[in-house]
């Protein structure tokens, strides 16, 4: 019985630690706020990366606007818009590339992830402001390419709220247009210039039917064209 208990304890620790980003665990700051397991998820600050930026990425995808108090501890229930048969990954990160914060967790099918703002967010003057934090969920498309993701919105508002998507690119872009293939026509963004790593914000209507889509984002000069897989 004692051996079985020890095995189960070790197994649960492996599962918990597996949520953490292995690379960030190596670069965590040597402070109480350093990136590590916080129980149901991993969260904290890490030292700046040494590798270069990827070409582009969706780093925020929610239904509604992420909001929490800057002073009062809250527990946010993070869930998905639709129900899925398998678990999905959750990530929160900093909007500014000058700060290095991340949270990684898992939402099991039909469940929510309980995110305690008092553990890390409220203990730092940057992360305590909700407009500095980005949030999204995802699945890995293929084990052959773990960096190729299907992006999934997290529900942080009401059913009639629009979807918010934020993308950042590793170079300056001008005159961006976007569409959801097979669903919407190309639409030009009002802002005409996006500096390197500056958030490109796209708002999708609240009534998009459930399903998997391709979000197409292009620069009118032809120097940038990307397809992102999204699952509503």
Helices and strands as residue ranges (DSSP letters): H 2-17, H 22-26, E 36-37, E 42-45, E 56-63, E 75-80, E 88-94, E 101-107, E 113-116, G 121-123, G 130-132, E 133-142, E 145-152, E 154-155, E 163-169, E 173-174, E 176-180, E 187-188, E 193-194, E 200-204, E 212-219, E 225-231
